Amino acid sequence: MSRNDESIENKSTEEAVEEEEAAEAAQPEKAEETVEEKAKEEAVEEKEVREEREAKEDIVEERVYTVPLARAWVSPRKERAPKAIRILKSFIERHMKPESIAISEGVNERIWRRGIEKPPRKIRIRAVKDRDGKVSIDLAEAG
């Protein structure tokens, strides 16, 4: 190796060292950013946990019912699904004594799935009553 080759290698190694130092200098900034991002994520998670806990505290009563809707089939064909909704509401009023009733989209779609003429003969629901006396009706999970 000649002197020129050695000087080129030294320059290239010096450049490499400088690049590494620059990269190391940039990494603490990235580390600070990641620490901030982690702190934000933790704050969001804590908020979600707090909201879930508050929601659970608001639940006064939770029950799972199988509501018979067969009486809706006594009605004329074009009135059966609306009749099934009325039967469901009256069932909940009789069993839970609510101030108001909120039927979820899932329950409504399950009743109306086969159209106005053929609602289901029965439906499994989960009724949740909160402190204000409002009852929310959702589909019961299978299992």
Phi, psi and omega in degrees: 000139179266172181296325180296318179297319180295319180293324177295317179296318179298319179295317181293323178290324177295320178295320179296319179296318179297319178297320179296318179297320179296319179295320179294324179294327181282332183297320178299326177296317178296320180298318178297320179297317181293325178296318178296318179297318179297320179297319178296316180298318180296321179296319179295317180297318179298321179296317179297317180296318179299317180296319179297318180297317178295321179296320179293325179291331181286340181286121178265319186212136178224127181223153175245127182235152164253111186266122177283125180247013185298333180296339179295334182286350176284334181288165173300153186308318186280002180241007189288313181295314176299324177295321178298321177296316179296322178296317179299314180297317181293325177298313181293320177299320182291322188266334185241352178050059185275162170282317177212162183234135175236117179264128182287163179297325181299317179293315180300315180294325179295319180291320184270001186307316182263014176099182184287334187274338187228069175289164179293155180286332176206160181217139180262122185231162173241120181251127182240124179254129180261184184299328183280356181089006179278133179251127177256131182249122177234166174290141176282138179289142179287139176143000000 
